[in-house]
Structures are given as C-alpha cells and as structure tokens.
Amino acid sequence: MNEIIIVVVAVVVLIAAVIIYGVVSTSMGYEEDVNKNYIPDRFERMFGADPKKKDSDEQE
C-alpha cells in the first residue's frame, strides 16, 4: 500500500514540475509561446500539435 502512495505522489510531483516549468519558462521568455497557453511551443511540436497564434476573432 505504501508503494502505491509513493508512486502516486511521484507522478503528481512530476506533472506539477512540468506545469511549473511551462509557466515559468514562457513567462520569463526562455521558451516561445505564440498562442499564450503556457505550454512551450517546443513541447507542442513534440506531441504533434501545430502552435498557431490565435486570431483576434477567436479570442472574443
């Protein structure tokens, strides 16, 4: 039972670290983020998404 808790905590920590890295790196300017979703464009390209800047019509 303790092993399951350790694995769950480790997974949550890893996911939180990736999210924090994305927010900090894009807000500090280390990574490019043209669509302002706090996911670096490099990560989006790795997973097959095409990061495009949103049009002003779509944002409203």
GROMACS elastic network, one bead per residue, 0.5 to 0.9 nm:
[ bonds ]
;  ai    aj funct       b0    kb
    1     4     6  0.53438   500
    1     5     6  0.66427   500
    1     6     6  0.88771   500
    2     5     6  0.51802   500
    2     6     6  0.62386   500
    2     7     6  0.87065   500
    3     6     6  0.50566   500
    3     7     6  0.61798   500
    3     8     6  0.86118   500
    4     7     6  0.51517   500
    4     8     6  0.61446   500
    4     9     6  0.85663   500
    5     8     6  0.51350   500
    5     9     6  0.60913   500
    5    10     6  0.85014   500
    6     9     6  0.51855   500
    6    10     6  0.60809   500
    6    11     6  0.86412   500
    7    10     6  0.50444   500
    7    11     6  0.61562   500
    7    12     6  0.86174   500
    8    11     6  0.51758   500
    8    12     6  0.62045   500
    8    13     6  0.85965   500
    9    12     6  0.51319   500
    9    13     6  0.61172   500
    9    14     6  0.86390   500
   10    13     6  0.50872   500
   10    14     6  0.61845   500
   10    15     6  0.86721   500
   11    14     6  0.51298   500
   11    15     6  0.61986   500
   11    16     6  0.85338   500
   12    15     6  0.51999   500
   12    16     6  0.60583   500
   12    17     6  0.85038   500
   13    16     6  0.50857   500
   13    17     6  0.60410   500
   13    18     6  0.87044   500
   14    17     6  0.50383   500
   14    18     6  0.63353   500
   14    19     6  0.87404   500
   15    18     6  0.52265   500
   15    19     6  0.63278   500
   15    20     6  0.86531   500
   16    19     6  0.51155   500
   16    20     6  0.60555   500
   16    21     6  0.84605   500
   17    20     6  0.51081   500
   17    21     6  0.59909   500
   17    22     6  0.85525   500
   18    21     6  0.50521   500
   18    22     6  0.61753   500
   18    23     6  0.87261   500
   19    22     6  0.51237   500
   19    23     6  0.62985   500
   19    24     6  0.86165   500
   19    38     6  0.82219   500
   19    39     6  0.79507   500
   20    23     6  0.52077   500
   20    24     6  0.60120   500
   20    25     6  0.83132   500
   21    24     6  0.52505   500
   21    25     6  0.57511   500
   21    26     6  0.82858   500
   22    25     6  0.53741   500
   22    26     6  0.60494   500
   22    27     6  0.83759   500
   22    31     6  0.82645   500
   22    38     6  0.56212   500
   22    39     6  0.53342   500
   22    40     6  0.60067   500
   23    26     6  0.55080   500
   23    27     6  0.60105   500
   23    28     6  0.84464   500
   23    37     6  0.87780   500
   23    38     6  0.50816   500
   23    39     6  0.71621   500
   23    40     6  0.84259   500
   24    27     6  0.52417   500
   24    28     6  0.59010   500
   24    29     6  0.83626   500
   24    30     6  0.84075   500
   24    38     6  0.83942   500
   25    28     6  0.53073   500
   25    29     6  0.60390   500
   25    31     6  0.55124   500
   25    32     6  0.84704   500
   25    38     6  0.84729   500
   25    40     6  0.77350   500
   26    29     6  0.51160   500
   26    30     6  0.60214   500
   26    31     6  0.50406   500
   26    32     6  0.62220   500
   26    33     6  0.62115   500
   26    36     6  0.84026   500
   26    38     6  0.61172   500
   26    39     6  0.75348   500
   26    40     6  0.64170   500
   27    30     6  0.78187   500
   27    31     6  0.82907   500
   27    33     6  0.89267   500
   27    38     6  0.78041   500
   28    31     6  0.79777   500
   29    32     6  0.67545   500
   29    33     6  0.87189   500
   31    40     6  0.58027   500
   31    41     6  0.74608   500
   31    42     6  0.78397   500
   32    39     6  0.89569   500
   32    40     6  0.59283   500
   32    41     6  0.59776   500
   32    42     6  0.77881   500
   33    36     6  0.54578   500
   33    37     6  0.71686   500
   33    38     6  0.67475   500
   33    39     6  0.67592   500
   33    40     6  0.52402   500
   33    41     6  0.53912   500
   33    42     6  0.86347   500
   33    51     6  0.80273   500
   33    53     6  0.87565   500
   34    37     6  0.82907   500
   34    40     6  0.85842   500
   34    41     6  0.73241   500
   34    51     6  0.69361   500
   34    52     6  0.64950   500
   34    53     6  0.52513   500
   34    54     6  0.82742   500
   35    38     6  0.82885   500
   35    39     6  0.87483   500
   35    41     6  0.84700   500
   35    51     6  0.65324   500
   35    52     6  0.59591   500
   35    54     6  0.59761   500
   36    39     6  0.76673   500
   36    40     6  0.88149   500
   36    53     6  0.80951   500
   36    54     6  0.88360   500
   37    40     6  0.81244   500
   38    41     6  0.89365   500
   39    42     6  0.83876   500
   39    43     6  0.68614   500
   39    44     6  0.70362   500
   40    43     6  0.54927   500
   40    44     6  0.66309   500
   40    45     6  0.89609   500
   41    45     6  0.61573   500
   41    46     6  0.85623   500
   41    49     6  0.87716   500
   41    50     6  0.82570   500
   41    51     6  0.60755   500
   42    45     6  0.52496   500
   42    46     6  0.63057   500
   42    47     6  0.89480   500
   42    51     6  0.89700   500
   43    47     6  0.64811   500
   43    48     6  0.88022   500
   43    49     6  0.86610   500
   44    47     6  0.53405   500
   44    48     6  0.63544   500
   44    49     6  0.50673   500
   44    50     6  0.67101   500
   44    51     6  0.65302   500
   45    48     6  0.50533   500
   45    49     6  0.53537   500
   45    50     6  0.61026   500
   45    51     6  0.72665   500
   46    49     6  0.75635   500
   52    55     6  0.89995   500
   54    57     6  0.81835   500
   54    58     6  0.64296   500
   54    59     6  0.69203   500
   55    58     6  0.54318   500
   55    59     6  0.67215   500
   56    59     6  0.53004   500
   56    60     6  0.67806   500
   57    60     6  0.57230   500
